[in-house]
C-alpha cells in the first residue's frame, strides 16, 4: 500500500525510481533481490542478494518498507517468525548491500512502527521514550538496530515509526470500513486505549520529507499531532459513514479470537506525538481526525 503511493509521489516529483522485487524483474526500473541468499556464513563469500547491485551506485536515497502484515492472521510461532524475518533480516541484508557500494545513497528511510513503545496507557510518547516490553517492541528494536551497517558507513538513516495509516485501500481502516458499513462497528475493549494515526497522504509526505531534510536522522514518529482514544476513533468513523457503532468487542472476546495480537496490537495504548517532524518544520495536511477520514473516505 505505502510502496505504491511513495513511488507515485517520487515519480510525480521528477525522480527516477528503481524498485527491488523478489520475483523476476519484468521492467527496466526493477531489480530482483532475495534477502535469504545472504543468511549465514562469511559475508564476503555469500552470493549477492541483489541482482546487478552495481545499478544502485550513486543513487540519492533508499526507502525500505518490507514487513509482513501484523494483522494478517493470529500470531502463531510461524507467523511471528515471518514478521521478524520480513523486517529484521531484510533490513540487515539491504543495509549490508548498501554499505558495500562505492557510492552508497546519502540517506536510507526505513519503516518502523510505534509498536516500539508497547502498551503505555496515557503516557505522552515522543521519540526519546524508552521501548516497551513484549514481542512487538522487541521486534521494533531489532528492526531499527538492523540498519547499523548503513549507519556505520555514514549513510543518514531515518526510522519512521508509523502509526495507523488511514487509507481506503487497505491497512486497519480498510478492514474496519466494511464492518462499520454493516452497522457492526464498535469500540475495542474499554475503548480508552490511545490510537496514534496518520493520513495516507501525510505518511507519504513524511517519507519525502525525511529524504529531503538533512538534519533528520534516527527515530521519527510518523503520526498526526492529535492522537485519539479508540472510543473517539470509533465515534468519528461511524459518524463519517453515517452508521451506528453499537457492537463493542469485549477484551476477552478479542483475546479469544486473536490471542497475543489482541493485547499487543488491538488493546495496546500508544499516545505518540511527532515531536521531531514538527521541530524540523513538517506541516500536516490532515488534522484533526475528521479531516483525515474525509480524505480517506470521500462522500
Secondary structure in CASP SS format (residue, H / E / C, confidence):
PFRMAT SS
TARGET T0000
AUTHOR 0000-0000-0000
METHOD secondary structure of the structure
MODEL  1
X C 1.00
X H 1.00
X H 1.00
X H 1.00
X H 1.00
X H 1.00
X H 1.00
X H 1.00
X H 1.00
X H 1.00
X H 1.00
X H 1.00
X C 1.00
X C 1.00
X C 1.00
X C 1.00
X C 1.00
X C 1.00
X E 1.00
X E 1.00
X E 1.00
X C 1.00
X C 1.00
X C 1.00
X C 1.00
X C 1.00
X C 1.00
X C 1.00
X C 1.00
X E 1.00
X E 1.00
X E 1.00
X E 1.00
X C 1.00
X H 1.00
X H 1.00
X H 1.00
X H 1.00
X C 1.00
X C 1.00
X C 1.00
X C 1.00
X H 1.00
X H 1.00
X H 1.00
X C 1.00
X C 1.00
X C 1.00
X C 1.00
X E 1.00
X C 1.00
X C 1.00
X H 1.00
X H 1.00
X H 1.00
X H 1.00
X C 1.00
X C 1.00
X C 1.00
X C 1.00
X E 1.00
X E 1.00
X E 1.00
X E 1.00
X C 1.00
X C 1.00
X C 1.00
X C 1.00
X C 1.00
X C 1.00
X C 1.00
X C 1.00
X C 1.00
X C 1.00
X C 1.00
X C 1.00
X H 1.00
X H 1.00
X H 1.00
X H 1.00
X H 1.00
X H 1.00
X H 1.00
X H 1.00
X H 1.00
X H 1.00
X H 1.00
X H 1.00
X H 1.00
X H 1.00
X H 1.00
X H 1.00
X H 1.00
X H 1.00
X H 1.00
X H 1.00
X H 1.00
X H 1.00
X H 1.00
X C 1.00
X C 1.00
X C 1.00
X C 1.00
X C 1.00
X C 1.00
X C 1.00
X E 1.00
X E 1.00
X E 1.00
X E 1.00
X E 1.00
X E 1.00
X E 1.00
X H 1.00
X H 1.00
X H 1.00
X H 1.00
X C 1.00
X C 1.00
X C 1.00
X C 1.00
X C 1.00
X C 1.00
X E 1.00
X E 1.00
X C 1.00
X C 1.00
X C 1.00
X C 1.00
X C 1.00
X C 1.00
X C 1.00
X C 1.00
X C 1.00
X H 1.00
X H 1.00
X H 1.00
X H 1.00
X H 1.00
X H 1.00
X H 1.00
X H 1.00
X H 1.00
X H 1.00
X H 1.00
X C 1.00
X C 1.00
X H 1.00
X H 1.00
X H 1.00
X H 1.00
X H 1.00
X C 1.00
X C 1.00
X C 1.00
X E 1.00
X E 1.00
X E 1.00
X E 1.00
X E 1.00
X E 1.00
X E 1.00
X C 1.00
X E 1.00
X E 1.00
X E 1.00
X E 1.00
X C 1.00
X C 1.00
X E 1.00
X H 1.00
X H 1.00
X H 1.00
X H 1.00
X H 1.00
X H 1.00
X H 1.00
X H 1.00
X H 1.00
X H 1.00
X H 1.00
X C 1.00
X C 1.00
X C 1.00
X C 1.00
X C 1.00
X C 1.00
X E 1.00
X C 1.00
X C 1.00
X C 1.00
X C 1.00
X C 1.00
X E 1.00
X E 1.00
X C 1.00
X E 1.00
X E 1.00
X E 1.00
X H 1.00
X H 1.00
X H 1.00
X H 1.00
X H 1.00
X H 1.00
X H 1.00
X H 1.00
X H 1.00
X H 1.00
X H 1.00
X H 1.00
X H 1.00
X C 1.00
X C 1.00
X C 1.00
X C 1.00
X C 1.00
X E 1.00
X E 1.00
X E 1.00
X E 1.00
X E 1.00
X C 1.00
X C 1.00
X C 1.00
X C 1.00
X C 1.00
X E 1.00
X E 1.00
X H 1.00
X H 1.00
X H 1.00
X H 1.00
X H 1.00
X H 1.00
X H 1.00
X H 1.00
X H 1.00
X H 1.00
X H 1.00
X H 1.00
X C 1.00
X C 1.00
X C 1.00
X C 1.00
X C 1.00
X C 1.00
X C 1.00
X E 1.00
X C 1.00
X H 1.00
X H 1.00
X H 1.00
X H 1.00
X H 1.00
X H 1.00
X H 1.00
X H 1.00
X C 1.00
X H 1.00
X H 1.00
X H 1.00
X H 1.00
X H 1.00
X H 1.00
X H 1.00
X C 1.00
X C 1.00
X C 1.00
X C 1.00
X E 1.00
X E 1.00
X C 1.00
X C 1.00
X H 1.00
X H 1.00
X H 1.00
X H 1.00
X H 1.00
X C 1.00
X C 1.00
X C 1.00
X C 1.00
X C 1.00
X C 1.00
X C 1.00
X C 1.00
X C 1.00
X H 1.00
X H 1.00
X H 1.00
X H 1.00
X H 1.00
X H 1.00
X H 1.00
X H 1.00
X C 1.00
X C 1.00
X C 1.00
END
